[in-house]
């Protein structure tokens, strides 16, 4: 008699490592998006225009995108635990330097944003660390739980504006450095690399996956789901302040309400994908996200209406994040480290585009509409794409994968 799903899941992997991956990912994401919740205060102190505000919150996202590839290579060569320790030390030192030396100019903000990109690149370490402990039928749940570290964006949205107003926004970086030091100590104690690791590959081996069409499809799909999530998480504080006149703390609460939904439903996305299939889930979620982005593009007349639309959009994007990474390890189990880096890079690029385009749209047209509409169009392209490949994927993914009858795609 087989174990219930929950017991089977708990017995199949290493829960302390899963918890360590979640915690590392969670607080790293908090650091990654710090410039967003503090954006109103920073832009006021440095007298930034809308385009510079957009670039400020988008820079950590772009830096994190490319550093995810770097971290993916590190994981496959040196193991996830050593890679995570190195990455956390880089972030801690960067935050401490910003705290001690100050952030006196826009150039300094961008430099800090690049360093914070390493925190966003935690994705390419935490997810393969969790994935390598779990069998195919539990990949959606394991990666969904590890990826629920997106909740760090909620912590940043709730805490950073109030702390910045009370203690000064530069001091928030020092507080974050201290918190990350505690997270690093916990990670060192709990995390453990899986006993079975993929063989190391040359750089040419990693580049080979770029010659596979499925790689590019996954990059597109995640550019929309995760790109939409992190782009909105980084930009909404400034958006709510500009569009509805919210003060920094109130804007932070509004953002927290939106990103909480996307963060908490990422694990559910993995569960939904495990139960109904990642392809089916994504087909629905892209349509929902596109519809909500089109709706908010018109400039909804009340904050309540806007919040409702963003919450539904974040729900769809959060579920989509989990659904994408139910499929990735099924297709690219041996290359999960580099694929996590590449797909995560695409997600970061999507987030950079959305955050920066909202700023430029406001600067050039006086409205955020064009930025939202173009990204809604990308969601529709992803919907068309997932339906274009679904027949081939359902046939080809099943070949050569043990116990595939228990994995729905």
C-alpha positions as CSV (number, residue, x, y, z in Angstrom):
1,X,0.0,0.0,0.0
2,X,1.5,3.3,-1.0
3,X,2.0,6.2,1.4
4,X,-0.3,9.2,1.2
5,X,1.1,12.0,-1.0
6,X,2.0,14.2,2.0
7,X,3.9,11.4,3.8
8,X,5.6,10.3,0.6
9,X,6.8,13.8,0.0
10,X,8.2,14.2,3.5
11,X,10.0,10.9,3.4
12,X,11.4,11.3,-0.1
13,X,13.7,14.3,0.5
14,X,15.6,16.2,3.1
15,X,13.3,18.7,4.9
16,X,16.1,20.7,6.7
17,X,17.7,21.5,3.4
18,X,14.3,22.5,1.9
19,X,13.7,24.8,4.8
20,X,17.2,26.2,4.5
21,X,16.7,26.8,0.8
22,X,13.4,28.5,1.5
23,X,14.8,30.8,4.2
24,X,17.9,31.7,2.2
25,X,15.7,32.5,-0.8
26,X,13.1,34.3,1.3
27,X,15.4,36.9,2.9
28,X,17.6,37.2,-0.2
29,X,14.4,38.3,-2.1
30,X,13.7,40.7,0.6
31,X,17.1,42.3,-0.1
32,X,16.7,42.1,-3.8
33,X,13.6,44.3,-4.0
34,X,14.6,46.7,-1.2
35,X,15.0,49.7,-3.6
36,X,11.3,49.3,-4.6
37,X,9.7,49.8,-1.1
38,X,12.3,52.5,-0.4
39,X,11.9,54.0,-3.8
40,X,9.6,56.9,-2.8
41,X,12.1,58.0,-0.1
42,X,15.2,57.5,-2.2
43,X,13.7,59.3,-5.2
44,X,12.7,62.3,-3.0
45,X,16.2,62.5,-1.5
46,X,17.9,62.3,-4.9
47,X,15.2,64.2,-6.9
48,X,14.7,61.5,-9.4
49,X,12.3,61.7,-12.4
50,X,9.9,58.9,-13.4
51,X,12.4,57.3,-15.9
52,X,15.2,57.3,-13.2
53,X,12.8,55.8,-10.7
54,X,12.0,53.0,-13.1
55,X,15.6,52.4,-13.8
56,X,16.5,52.4,-10.1
57,X,14.1,49.6,-9.2
58,X,14.8,47.7,-12.4
59,X,18.6,47.5,-12.0
60,X,18.7,44.9,-9.2
61,X,16.3,42.8,-11.3
62,X,18.5,42.9,-14.4
63,X,21.7,42.3,-12.4
64,X,20.0,39.4,-10.7
65,X,19.0,38.0,-14.1
66,X,22.5,37.7,-15.4
67,X,24.0,36.6,-12.1
68,X,21.6,33.7,-12.1
69,X,23.5,32.2,-15.0
70,X,26.7,32.7,-13.0
71,X,25.2,31.1,-9.9
72,X,23.8,28.2,-12.0
73,X,27.3,27.4,-13.2
74,X,28.7,27.7,-9.6
75,X,26.1,25.2,-8.4
76,X,27.0,22.6,-10.9
77,X,30.7,23.0,-10.3
78,X,31.0,23.6,-6.6
79,X,27.7,22.5,-5.1
80,X,24.7,24.5,-4.0
81,X,25.8,24.9,-0.4
82,X,29.2,26.5,-1.1
83,X,27.7,28.6,-3.8
84,X,24.9,29.9,-1.5
85,X,27.5,30.8,1.3
86,X,29.6,32.8,-1.2
87,X,26.5,34.6,-2.6
88,X,25.2,35.5,0.9
89,X,28.6,37.0,1.9
90,X,28.6,39.2,-1.2
91,X,25.2,40.6,-0.4
92,X,26.0,41.1,3.3
93,X,29.2,43.0,2.4
94,X,27.3,45.2,-0.2
95,X,24.6,46.1,2.3
96,X,27.1,46.9,5.0
97,X,29.1,49.1,2.6
98,X,25.9,51.0,1.6
99,X,25.1,51.5,5.3
100,X,28.6,52.7,6.3
101,X,29.5,54.7,3.3
102,X,26.0,56.0,2.4
103,X,24.2,56.2,-1.0
104,X,24.7,59.9,-2.0
105,X,23.9,59.7,-5.8
106,X,21.9,58.0,-8.5
107,X,25.1,56.2,-9.6
108,X,25.6,54.9,-6.1
109,X,22.0,53.6,-6.1
110,X,22.7,51.7,-9.3
111,X,25.9,50.3,-8.0
112,X,24.0,49.0,-4.9
113,X,21.4,47.6,-7.2
114,X,24.0,45.5,-9.0
115,X,25.2,44.1,-5.7
116,X,21.6,43.4,-4.7
117,X,21.3,41.5,-7.9
118,X,23.3,38.7,-6.3
119,X,20.5,38.3,-3.7
120,X,18.0,37.9,-6.6
121,X,20.3,35.3,-8.1
122,X,19.7,33.1,-5.0
123,X,17.0,31.6,-7.2
124,X,19.6,29.7,-9.2
125,X,21.0,28.1,-6.0
126,X,18.0,27.5,-3.8
127,X,15.9,25.7,-6.4
128,X,18.4,23.2,-7.7
129,X,19.5,22.5,-4.0
130,X,15.9,21.5,-3.3
131,X,15.3,19.8,-6.6
132,X,18.1,17.4,-6.3
133,X,16.7,15.9,-3.1
134,X,13.3,15.0,-4.6
135,X,12.0,12.5,-7.2
136,X,10.1,13.6,-10.3
137,X,6.6,13.2,-8.9
138,X,7.4,15.7,-6.1
139,X,9.3,18.3,-8.1
140,X,6.3,20.7,-8.3
141,X,5.8,20.7,-4.5
142,X,9.5,20.8,-3.6
143,X,10.3,23.7,-6.0
144,X,7.1,25.4,-5.1
145,X,8.0,25.4,-1.4
146,X,11.6,26.5,-2.0
147,X,10.4,29.1,-4.4
148,X,7.9,30.5,-1.8
149,X,10.9,32.5,-0.7
150,X,9.2,35.1,-2.9
151,X,7.5,36.0,0.3
152,X,10.5,38.1,1.1
153,X,9.1,40.7,-1.2
154,X,6.2,41.0,1.3
155,X,8.6,41.5,4.2
156,X,10.3,44.3,2.3
157,X,7.1,46.0,1.3
158,X,5.7,45.9,4.9
159,X,8.9,46.7,6.9
160,X,11.2,48.8,4.7
161,X,9.1,52.0,4.3
162,X,8.3,52.3,8.0
163,X,11.9,51.5,9.1
164,X,13.2,54.0,6.5
165,X,10.9,56.8,7.8
166,X,11.8,56.1,11.4
167,X,15.5,55.4,11.2
168,X,16.5,56.8,7.8
169,X,16.4,54.7,4.6
170,X,20.2,54.2,4.5
171,X,20.0,52.5,7.9
172,X,17.6,49.9,6.5
173,X,20.6,48.5,4.5
174,X,22.5,48.0,7.8
175,X,19.5,46.2,9.4
176,X,19.2,44.0,6.4
177,X,22.9,43.1,6.6
178,X,22.6,42.0,10.2
179,X,19.5,39.9,9.4
180,X,21.3,38.3,6.4
181,X,24.2,37.4,8.7
182,X,21.8,35.4,10.9
183,X,20.2,33.7,7.9
184,X,23.7,32.7,6.7
185,X,24.5,31.1,10.1
186,X,21.2,29.1,10.0
187,X,21.9,28.0,6.4
188,X,25.3,26.7,7.3
189,X,23.8,24.6,10.0
190,X,20.8,23.1,8.1
191,X,21.7,22.9,4.4
192,X,23.1,19.8,2.9
193,X,23.9,19.0,-0.7
194,X,22.1,15.9,-2.1
195,X,24.2,12.7,-2.2
196,X,23.7,12.3,-6.0
197,X,24.9,15.2,-8.0
198,X,24.9,15.6,-11.8
199,X,28.4,15.3,-13.4
200,X,30.3,18.6,-13.9
201,X,30.2,20.0,-17.4
202,X,32.4,22.3,-19.4
203,X,31.1,25.8,-20.3
204,X,30.5,24.4,-23.8
205,X,28.2,21.8,-22.3
206,X,26.1,24.5,-20.7
207,X,25.9,26.5,-23.9
208,X,24.6,23.4,-25.7
209,X,21.2,23.7,-24.0
210,X,20.8,27.1,-25.8
211,X,20.7,25.1,-29.0
212,X,17.6,23.3,-27.8
213,X,14.3,25.0,-28.7
214,X,12.7,23.9,-25.4
215,X,15.2,26.1,-23.5
216,X,13.9,29.2,-25.2
217,X,10.3,28.3,-24.7
218,X,10.9,27.9,-20.9
219,X,12.8,31.2,-20.9
220,X,9.8,32.9,-22.5
221,X,7.3,31.3,-20.2
222,X,9.2,32.4,-17.1
223,X,10.0,35.8,-18.4
224,X,6.3,36.4,-18.3
225,X,5.3,34.7,-15.0
226,X,8.3,35.6,-12.8
227,X,9.1,38.8,-14.8
228,X,5.6,40.0,-14.2
229,X,5.8,39.1,-10.5
230,X,9.1,40.8,-9.7
231,X,8.5,43.7,-12.1
232,X,5.3,44.6,-10.3
233,X,6.7,43.9,-6.8
234,X,9.5,46.4,-7.6
235,X,7.3,49.1,-9.2
236,X,4.0,49.1,-7.4
237,X,5.1,51.2,-4.5
238,X,6.0,54.1,-6.8
239,X,2.9,53.4,-8.9
240,X,0.5,53.6,-6.0
241,X,2.3,56.8,-4.7
242,X,2.1,58.4,-8.2
243,X,-1.3,57.2,-9.3
244,X,-3.3,57.3,-6.1
245,X,-1.3,59.6,-3.8
246,X,-0.4,57.0,-1.2
247,X,2.3,57.9,1.4
248,X,5.3,55.5,1.6
249,X,4.1,53.3,4.4
250,X,0.5,53.0,3.0
251,X,2.0,52.3,-0.5
252,X,4.1,49.6,1.1
253,X,1.0,48.0,2.7
254,X,-0.8,48.1,-0.7
255,X,2.2,46.4,-2.4
256,X,2.4,43.8,0.4
257,X,-1.2,42.8,-0.2
258,X,-0.5,42.3,-3.9
259,X,2.8,40.4,-3.6
260,X,1.6,38.3,-0.7
261,X,-0.8,36.6,-3.1
262,X,1.8,35.9,-5.7
263,X,4.3,34.6,-3.1
264,X,1.9,32.4,-1.2
265,X,0.4,30.8,-4.3
266,X,3.7,29.8,-5.9
267,X,3.7,26.5,-3.9
268,X,0.1,26.1,-4.9
269,X,1.2,26.5,-8.5
270,X,3.5,23.5,-8.1
271,X,0.7,21.5,-6.5
272,X,-1.8,22.5,-9.2
273,X,0.7,21.6,-11.9
274,X,1.4,18.2,-10.2
275,X,-2.3,17.5,-10.1
276,X,-3.6,18.9,-13.5
277,X,-0.4,19.3,-15.5
278,X,1.9,22.3,-15.9
279,X,0.8,22.9,-19.5
280,X,-2.9,23.1,-18.6
281,X,-2.2,25.3,-15.6
282,X,-0.1,27.8,-17.6
283,X,-2.6,28.0,-20.5
284,X,-5.2,29.4,-18.1
285,X,-2.9,31.5,-16.0
286,X,-1.5,33.5,-18.9
287,X,-4.9,34.5,-20.0
288,X,-5.9,35.7,-16.5
289,X,-2.6,37.7,-16.1
290,X,-3.1,39.3,-19.5
291,X,-6.6,40.3,-18.8
292,X,-5.7,41.9,-15.5
293,X,-2.8,43.8,-16.9
294,X,-5.0,45.1,-19.7
295,X,-7.6,46.2,-17.1
296,X,-5.1,48.1,-14.9
297,X,-3.6,49.8,-18.0
298,X,-6.7,52.0,-18.3
299,X,-6.0,53.6,-15.0
300,X,-8.7,52.3,-12.7
301,X,-10.6,55.1,-10.9
302,X,-10.2,53.8,-7.4
303,X,-7.4,52.2,-5.4
304,X,-9.7,49.4,-4.3
305,X,-10.4,48.4,-7.9
306,X,-6.7,48.6,-8.8
307,X,-5.7,46.5,-5.8
308,X,-8.3,43.8,-6.7
309,X,-6.9,43.6,-10.3
310,X,-3.3,43.5,-9.1
311,X,-4.1,40.8,-6.6
312,X,-5.7,38.6,-9.3
313,X,-2.7,39.3,-11.6
314,X,-0.2,38.3,-8.9
315,X,-2.3,35.2,-8.1
316,X,-2.0,34.1,-11.7
317,X,1.7,35.0,-12.0
318,X,2.6,33.3,-8.7
319,X,0.8,30.1,-9.7
320,X,2.5,30.3,-13.1
321,X,5.9,30.5,-11.4
322,X,5.3,27.2,-9.7
323,X,3.8,25.6,-12.8
324,X,6.8,26.5,-15.0
325,X,9.2,24.8,-12.5
326,X,7.1,21.7,-12.3
327,X,8.1,21.2,-16.0
328,X,11.7,22.3,-16.1
329,X,13.2,19.4,-14.0
330,X,11.1,16.9,-15.9
331,X,12.6,18.1,-19.2
332,X,16.1,19.0,-18.0
333,X,16.8,16.9,-15.0
334,X,20.6,16.5,-15.7
335,X,21.0,20.2,-16.5
336,X,18.8,21.6,-13.7
337,X,21.5,23.9,-12.3
338,X,22.2,25.7,-15.6
339,X,18.6,25.6,-16.7
340,X,17.5,27.2,-13.4
341,X,20.1,29.9,-14.1
342,X,19.0,30.4,-17.7
343,X,15.3,30.3,-17.1
344,X,15.7,32.5,-14.0
345,X,17.8,34.9,-16.1
346,X,14.9,35.3,-18.5
347,X,12.6,35.9,-15.6
348,X,14.8,38.7,-14.4
349,X,15.0,40.2,-17.8
350,X,11.2,40.2,-18.0
351,X,11.0,41.9,-14.6
352,X,13.6,44.5,-15.7
353,X,11.7,45.2,-18.8
354,X,8.4,45.7,-17.0
355,X,9.8,47.9,-14.2
356,X,11.8,50.1,-16.5
357,X,9.1,50.3,-19.2
358,X,6.6,51.5,-16.6
359,X,9.0,54.4,-15.7
360,X,9.7,55.3,-19.3
361,X,6.0,55.1,-20.2
362,X,5.2,57.5,-17.5
363,X,8.1,59.8,-18.4
364,X,7.3,59.9,-22.1
365,X,3.5,59.7,-22.3
366,X,2.4,60.8,-18.8
367,X,0.7,57.4,-18.3
368,X,1.6,53.9,-17.3
369,X,-0.7,52.4,-19.9
370,X,1.8,51.4,-22.6
371,X,4.0,49.6,-20.2
372,X,1.2,47.5,-18.9
373,X,-0.3,46.8,-22.4
374,X,3.0,45.6,-23.9
375,X,3.5,43.2,-21.1
376,X,0.0,41.9,-21.4
377,X,0.8,41.3,-25.0
378,X,3.8,39.2,-24.0
379,X,1.5,37.1,-21.7
380,X,-0.7,36.4,-24.7
381,X,2.3,35.4,-26.8
382,X,3.2,32.9,-24.0
383,X,-0.3,31.6,-24.0
384,X,0.0,30.9,-27.8
385,X,3.4,29.4,-27.3
386,X,2.4,26.9,-24.5
387,X,-0.5,25.7,-26.7
388,X,1.8,25.4,-29.7
389,X,4.2,23.0,-28.0
390,X,1.9,21.1,-25.7
391,X,1.3,18.1,-28.0
392,X,5.0,17.6,-28.7
393,X,5.9,18.1,-25.0
394,X,3.4,15.7,-23.7
395,X,4.7,13.0,-26.0
396,X,8.4,13.7,-25.8
397,X,8.7,14.4,-22.0
398,X,7.4,11.0,-21.2
399,X,10.1,9.1,-23.0
400,X,13.0,8.0,-20.8
401,X,11.7,9.4,-17.6
402,X,11.2,6.8,-14.8
403,X,7.9,6.7,-13.1
404,X,6.5,9.2,-15.6
405,X,3.0,7.9,-15.1
406,X,2.9,9.7,-11.8
407,X,4.0,13.1,-13.3
408,X,1.4,15.2,-15.1
409,X,2.6,17.7,-17.7
